Amino acid sequence: MDILLWLIPMALALGALGLAAFLWALRSGQFEDLDGAAARILFDDDDVKKDKR
């Protein structure tokens, strides 16, 4: 029963840490352009050098 005194606060702290990380990612713009990465793979990179000598 004493282990619950450790596990419950640790679970709440980890949940709060996960929520804080999600809110930080949300505010820093990580989820702004969801379709850009999917569409970017369809286009060729013209400025990439093909001959690297």
SEKEFI-158140 format. One record per atom (N, C-alpha, C): residue in one letter; residue number from 1; x, y, z. Coordinates in steps of 0.1 Angstrom, whole numbers. Layout:
N
NODE type seq     u     v     w
NODE    A NUM     X     Y     Z
...
% end
This chain:
53
NODE type seq     u     v     w
NODE    M   1     8   -12     0
NODE    M   1     0     0     0
NODE    M   1     9    13     0
NODE    D   2    21    11     5
NODE    D   2    30    23     5
NODE    D   2    35    27    -9
NODE    I   3    34    17   -18
NODE    I   3    39    19   -31
NODE    I   3    30    29   -38
NODE    L   4    17    29   -35
NODE    L   4     8    38   -41
NODE    L   4    11    53   -38
NODE    L   5    18    55   -27
NODE    L   5    22    69   -23
NODE    L   5    33    74   -32
NODE    W   6    40    64   -39
NODE    W   6    50    68   -49
NODE    W   6    45    68   -63
NODE    L   7    37    58   -66
NODE    L   7    32    56   -80
NODE    L   7    22    66   -85
NODE    I   8    13    70   -76
NODE    I   8     3    80   -80
NODE    I   8     9    94   -83
NODE    P   9    17    99   -75
NODE    P   9    24   112   -78
NODE    P   9    33   111   -90
NODE    M  10    40   100   -92
NODE    M  10    49    98  -103
NODE    M  10    40    97  -116
NODE    A  11    29    90  -116
NODE    A  11    20    90  -128
NODE    A  11    15   103  -131
NODE    L  12    11   111  -121
NODE    L  12     6   124  -124
NODE    L  12    17   134  -129
NODE    A  13    29   132  -124
NODE    A  13    40   140  -129
NODE    A  13    43   137  -143
NODE    L  14    43   124  -147
NODE    L  14    46   120  -160
NODE    L  14    35   125  -170
NODE    G  15    23   124  -165
NODE    G  15    12   129  -173
NODE    G  15    13   144  -176
NODE    A  16    16   152  -165
NODE    A  16    18   166  -166
NODE    A  16    30   169  -176
NODE    L  17    40   162  -175
NODE    L  17    52   164  -184
NODE    L  17    48   161  -198
NODE    G  18    40   151  -201
NODE    G  18    36   148  -214
NODE    G  18    27   159  -220
NODE    L  19    18   164  -211
NODE    L  19     9   175  -215
NODE    L  19    17   187  -218
NODE    A  20    27   190  -210
NODE    A  20    35   202  -212
NODE    A  20    43   201  -225
NODE    A  21    48   189  -228
NODE    A  21    55   187  -241
NODE    A  21    46   188  -253
NODE    F  22    34   184  -252
NODE    F  22    24   185  -262
NODE    F  22    20   200  -264
NODE    L  23    18   207  -254
NODE    L  23    15   221  -255
NODE    L  23    26   229  -260
NODE    W  24    38   226  -257
NODE    W  24    50   233  -262
NODE    W  24    51   230  -277
NODE    A  25    49   218  -282
NODE    A  25    49   215  -296
NODE    A  25    38   222  -303
NODE    L  26    27   223  -297
NODE    L  26    15   230  -303
NODE    L  26    18   245  -305
NODE    R  27    24   251  -295
NODE    R  27    27   265  -296
NODE    R  27    39   269  -305
NODE    S  28    48   259  -306
NODE    S  28    60   262  -314
NODE    S  28    57   259  -329
NODE    G  29    45   255  -333
NODE    G  29    42   254  -347
NODE    G  29    45   240  -353
NODE    Q  30    46   230  -345
NODE    Q  30    50   217  -351
NODE    Q  30    38   211  -359
NODE    F  31    26   215  -357
NODE    F  31    14   209  -363
NODE    F  31     8   219  -373
NODE    E  32    15   229  -378
NODE    E  32    10   239  -387
NODE    E  32     7   234  -401
NODE    D  33    17   227  -406
NODE    D  33    16   223  -420
NODE    D  33    16   207  -421
NODE    L  34     5   202  -420
NODE    L  34     4   187  -420
NODE    L  34     5   181  -434
NODE    D  35     0   188  -444
NODE    D  35     0   183  -457
NODE    D  35    13   186  -465
NODE    G  36    21   195  -460
NODE    G  36    33   200  -467
NODE    G  36    43   189  -469
NODE    A  37    46   181  -459
NODE    A  37    56   170  -460
NODE    A  37    51   159  -469
NODE    A  38    38   157  -469
NODE    A  38    33   146  -478
NODE    A  38    33   151  -493
NODE    A  39    31   163  -495
NODE    A  39    32   168  -509
NODE    A  39    46   171  -514
NODE    R  40    55   174  -504
NODE    R  40    69   177  -508
NODE    R  40    76   166  -514
NODE    I  41    73   154  -511
NODE    I  41    80   142  -517
NODE    I  41    77   140  -531
NODE    L  42    66   146  -536
NODE    L  42    62   144  -550
NODE    L  42    70   153  -560
NODE    F  43    77   164  -555
NODE    F  43    84   173  -563
NODE    F  43    99   170  -564
NODE    D  44   105   173  -575
NODE    D  44   119   170  -577
NODE    D  44   127   182  -571
NODE    D  45   138   179  -566
NODE    D  45   147   189  -561
NODE    D  45   156   194  -573
NODE    D  46   154   206  -578
NODE    D  46   162   210  -589
NODE    D  46   176   215  -585
NODE    D  47   177   220  -573
NODE    D  47   190   226  -569
NODE    D  47   200   216  -563
NODE    V  48   196   203  -563
NODE    V  48   205   193  -558
NODE    V  48   215   189  -569
NODE    K  49   228   189  -565
NODE    K  49   238   186  -575
NODE    K  49   238   171  -578
NODE    K  50   237   167  -590
NODE    K  50   238   153  -593
NODE    K  50   252   147  -594
NODE    D  51   261   156  -597
NODE    D  51   275   151  -598
NODE    D  51   283   158  -587
NODE    K  52   286   150  -577
NODE    K  52   293   155  -565
NODE    K  52   308   151  -566
NODE    R  53   316   159  -573
NODE    R  53   330   157  -575
NODE    R  53   338   167  -567
% end
